[in-house]
Amino acid sequence: MIRLAKRAGTALLSALMLICCSCGESSDSGESSISRPEQVQSKSEQRVSDDSTADSSDGEEERVVFDLQAGTVMLNSGYEMPILGLGTWTQDDDTAEASVYTALKDGYRLIDTAQYYGNETGVGRGIRRAIDEGIVTREEVFVTTKVMPSNYDRAYSSIDESLERLGLDYIDLMLIHQSGSGDTEVYSALCQGVRDGKLRSIGISNYYTLEEYERVTAGADIKPAVVQNENHPFYQNTQFKKDVEKYGTVVESWYPFGGRGHTQDLFGNETIMDIAKAHGKTPAQVILRWHLQAGYITIPGSQDPEHILENISGFDFELTEEEMQRMTGLHTGQRYENW
Ligand SMILES: NC(=O)c1ccc[n+]([C@@H]2O[C@H](COP(=O)([O-])OP(=O)(O)OC[C@H]3O[C@@H](n4cnc5c(N)ncnc54)[C@H](OP(=O)(O)O)[C@@H]3O)[C@@H](O)[C@H]2O)c1
């Protein structure tokens, strides 16, 4: 069954080789442009295995392949995940409802929340409103939430509480929010959630070394589909991304812009501004495009409808290899948080 999932990844790679070179033309106009992407066709029905195990112990290398045209990646769980989504940290229920609804109307299909954010109810309302209005179907939306540390001693029942608040009957991806006492047991509870059909994919957040990744998943028969970490041009998870790729695990960037209070460090960076000018794009669009081309899922946070639209228009241009190298060269190791 695992082989079937791997074959799907190979087929995706072949398709990519045919289409990836036509990712779009860059503009030299010097004007910032905003364009709506094609709506990402959900292929989440393409689950090819009832066994969510991604076992690399057979010596075969797992692959992580981004389809930049479709805007998706095949996870090691057999489900496809959109590679660009909306972050909702700091948004209360009403704000989250509005921004999630706006994002879904603009073509977003990935929404990130957490028990800790206190807005799962609002996120769920925004999703259901979009479903009720025929904008999306449930299958087309990919919803991520996270178990918060104060629930680590009752992680399994907190899955049911998240489902209740979201008003959904399954969660696409559930993460351990951060390392902490009992996190290995939390991971086991998430595995049980998959077996019980409550969760489709699972993962971890704020684990920055292979050693920590392997500690928290020790003995588990399901490897994380995703690790969500602080990741941006100044703090790139380059080695860690390579390390976990052997398990078919994808790295997802939080703070793609450095987070509130720090965005101008990135938006005002000369290299980023220079590349943005060359493409007639905004610094935000260039940063997001870098995340995607570098192989990171990304979830910029915004409650501003103009920013929400601006942030999903990174699928109609491509950074050159030289520009990617210049962006890679911005890594200084500077983090904005320490959790
Ligand atoms: N797992 C974890 O521990 C963890 C930690 C932090 C965050 N996260 C997740 O990652 C998501 C992203 O992080 P974040 O939201 O904290 O930080 P971020 O995405 O790096 O930055 C958000 C800030 O950027 C602004 N912004 C967004 N788009 C913009 C644009 N096009 N032009 C100018 N400003 C723009 C937003 O303001 P406006 O609202 O005005 O657009 C907001 O102030 C979060 O929302 C959350 O879902 C996870």
The ligand as an SDF file (V2000), in Angstrom:
LIG
                    3D

 48 52  0  0  0  0  0  0  0  0999 V2000
    3.2660   26.5650   15.1190 N   0  0  0  0  0  0  0  0  0  0  0  0
    3.5920   27.6960   15.7330 C   0  0  0  0  0  0  0  0  0  0  0  0
    4.1730   27.7060   16.8170 O   0  0  0  0  0  0  0  0  0  0  0  0
    3.2560   28.9870   15.0700 C   0  0  0  0  0  0  0  0  0  0  0  0
    3.8070   30.1750   15.5500 C   0  0  0  0  0  0  0  0  0  0  0  0
    3.4750   31.3660   14.9020 C   0  0  0  0  0  0  0  0  0  0  0  0
    2.6230   31.3590   13.8150 C   0  0  0  0  0  0  0  0  0  0  0  0
    2.0560   30.1910   13.3740 N   0  0  0  0  0  0  0  0  0  0  0  0
    1.1430   30.1700   12.2010 C   0  0  0  0  0  0  0  0  0  0  0  0
    1.8310   30.7770   11.1190 O   0  0  0  0  0  0  0  0  0  0  0  0
    1.0320   31.8370   10.6140 C   0  0  0  0  0  0  0  0  0  0  0  0
    1.9250   32.9220   10.0480 C   0  0  0  0  0  0  0  0  0  0  0  0
    2.6130   33.6080   11.0650 O   0  0  0  0  0  0  0  0  0  0  0  0
    2.1750   35.0660   11.5540 P   0  0  0  0  0  0  0  0  0  0  0  0
    0.8260   35.3670   11.0370 O   0  0  0  0  0  0  0  0  0  0  0  0
    2.3420   35.1210   12.9950 O   0  0  0  0  0  0  0  0  0  0  0  0
    3.2960   35.9770   10.9020 O   0  0  0  0  0  0  0  0  0  0  0  0
    3.6250   36.3900    9.3840 P   0  0  0  0  0  0  0  0  0  0  0  0
    2.7370   35.6580    8.4490 O   0  0  0  0  0  0  0  0  0  0  0  0
    5.0900   36.2940    9.1930 O   0  0  0  0  0  0  0  0  0  0  0  0
    3.2680   37.9400    9.3880 O   0  0  0  0  0  0  0  0  0  0  0  0
    1.9720   38.3940    9.6490 C   0  0  0  0  0  0  0  0  0  0  0  0
    2.0180   39.9030    9.5530 C   0  0  0  0  0  0  0  0  0  0  0  0
    2.2530   40.2670    8.2050 O   0  0  0  0  0  0  0  0  0  0  0  0
    1.2630   41.1950    7.7900 C   0  0  0  0  0  0  0  0  0  0  0  0
    1.0150   40.9400    6.3670 N   0  0  0  0  0  0  0  0  0  0  0  0
    0.4970   39.8190    5.8070 C   0  0  0  0  0  0  0  0  0  0  0  0
    0.4930   39.9320    4.4810 N   0  0  0  0  0  0  0  0  0  0  0  0
    1.0110   41.1380    4.1740 C   0  0  0  0  0  0  0  0  0  0  0  0
    1.2640   41.8110    2.9610 C   0  0  0  0  0  0  0  0  0  0  0  0
    0.9940   41.2620    1.7860 N   0  0  0  0  0  0  0  0  0  0  0  0
    1.8010   43.0620    3.0250 N   0  0  0  0  0  0  0  0  0  0  0  0
    2.1070   43.6380    4.2170 C   0  0  0  0  0  0  0  0  0  0  0  0
    1.8870   43.0350    5.3920 N   0  0  0  0  0  0  0  0  0  0  0  0
    1.3520   41.7840    5.3800 C   0  0  0  0  0  0  0  0  0  0  0  0
    0.0620   40.9300    8.6440 C   0  0  0  0  0  0  0  0  0  0  0  0
   -0.7390   42.0780    8.7720 O   0  0  0  0  0  0  0  0  0  0  0  0
   -2.2570   42.1620    8.1610 P   0  0  0  0  0  0  0  0  0  0  0  0
   -3.1220   41.2950    9.0100 O   0  0  0  0  0  0  0  0  0  0  0  0
   -2.5610   43.6120    8.2710 O   0  0  0  0  0  0  0  0  0  0  0  0
   -2.1700   41.6990    6.7420 O   0  0  0  0  0  0  0  0  0  0  0  0
    0.7280   40.5700    9.9800 C   0  0  0  0  0  0  0  0  0  0  0  0
    1.0460   41.7340   10.6890 O   0  0  0  0  0  0  0  0  0  0  0  0
    0.1970   32.2830   11.8250 C   0  0  0  0  0  0  0  0  0  0  0  0
   -0.9000   33.0940   11.4710 O   0  0  0  0  0  0  0  0  0  0  0  0
   -0.1520   30.9480   12.4180 C   0  0  0  0  0  0  0  0  0  0  0  0
   -1.2380   30.3590   11.7160 O   0  0  0  0  0  0  0  0  0  0  0  0
    2.3950   29.0040   13.9730 C   0  0  0  0  0  0  0  0  0  0  0  0
  1  2  1  0
  2  3  2  0
  2  4  1  0
  4  5  1  0
  4 48  2  0
  5  6  2  0
  6  7  1  0
  7  8  2  0
  8  9  1  0
  8 48  1  0
  9 10  1  0
  9 46  1  0
 10 11  1  0
 11 12  1  0
 11 44  1  0
 12 13  1  0
 13 14  1  0
 14 15  2  0
 14 16  1  0
 14 17  1  0
 17 18  1  0
 18 19  2  0
 18 20  1  0
 18 21  1  0
 21 22  1  0
 22 23  1  0
 23 24  1  0
 23 42  1  0
 24 25  1  0
 25 26  1  0
 25 36  1  0
 26 27  1  0
 26 35  1  0
 27 28  2  0
 28 29  1  0
 29 30  1  0
 29 35  2  0
 30 31  1  0
 30 32  2  0
 32 33  1  0
 33 34  2  0
 34 35  1  0
 36 37  1  0
 36 42  1  0
 37 38  1  0
 38 39  2  0
 38 40  1  0
 38 41  1  0
 42 43  1  0
 44 45  1  0
 44 46  1  0
 46 47  1  0
M  CHG  2   8   1  16  -1
M  END
$$$$
